[in-house]
């Protein structure tokens, strides 16, 4: 049984697979306009490095959003890892142009 695994591993042709991957990447890069290739490649490298950094060394966090509202105002609280980071009180008043006319008609 150990010989079966060894023969299947040796029968896998790594250079052929690498050549197929390189050919597909080359076709993909030829699809991108020449002026944009450098920025796409640089952005891809930065994205991969950032993803690896976040996967290997990035910690986990807990984000809580608390929203309490009424018809005229709202309280929004952003809590990250148990610390209140942002807590504005949002108020709104929308004047109704027809409201003054209706109230004056009712009082008449």
N, C-alpha and C positions, 0 to 999 in steps of 0.2 A: 504494500500500500504506500510506503514511503517512496518507492520508485515511481509510482504513478504521479505523485505530486511533483517530484523532481523533473520528470519528463515533460509534464504540462508546463512547468515554469520555464524550462529550457526551450520548449517549442514556441513559446511566446516571443515574437520577433519585435524587440524594443525599437531597433532602428527604423523598421517599417512603420510602426505606429507613430514614432516621432516625426517621420517624414510626412505622413498624412496630416498630422496636426499642423506642421509648419506650412504645408501647402494650403490648408484651409485658412490659416491666419494671413498668409500672403494674399489670397483671394479677397479676404475681408478688407485688408489694408488697401488694396487696389480699388475697392469700391468707394473708399473715402477720398474726397478731393485732396490733391497734393498739399494745398496750403493748410488744410485742417489736420493732416496726419500727425504732425508733431504735437499739437495741442491735445488731440484725442489720446495719443500714446502717453503723454505726460500726465494727463488727467486720469487715465486708467491706472498708471503706476501709483499715483498719489492715493487713489481710491482703494487699491489693493493693500497698500501699506497701512492706510487708516483702518481698514477692515481687520487686518491682522492685529494691529495694535489694540483695537477695541475687543477683539476676541480673546487675545492672550492676557492683556493687562487691564482691561476695562472692568470696573466693578459694576455691581448692579445697584439700581436705585428704585425708589418707590415714588410715584407721582400721583398725587390726589388733587382733583379739581372739585371744589365745592361751590355750588351756585345756589343761592337763595334769592328768590325774586317775588315781587308783587307786580301789580299792574304799572306802577310808576317808577320803580327802582329795582336794582339788582345788586347783590353783593357777590363778588367773585373772589375766591380764595385759592391760591396755588400753593400747595404744600409739597415740598421735595424732601424725602427722607425725614419726615417729622418736623421740619423747619418751615415756618410760614415765610414765603419769599415774596409774594405779591398779593395785595388785598385791596383793590380799589372798590369804591362804592359808585355804581353807575346809576345816574338818574336821567330821566328823559321827560320832556314835556313837548308835545306836539300840538301847537295851537290849531284849533279847528275854525276856519273862517266863517262857517255857518253857525257856530255856537252862539256868537254874540247876537246875530240876527234872530235866532230862535228865542233866546232869553229875553230880548227886548220885546218881541212879539207877545210872549207869554205874560210879561208884566204890563202890557198895554191894556 
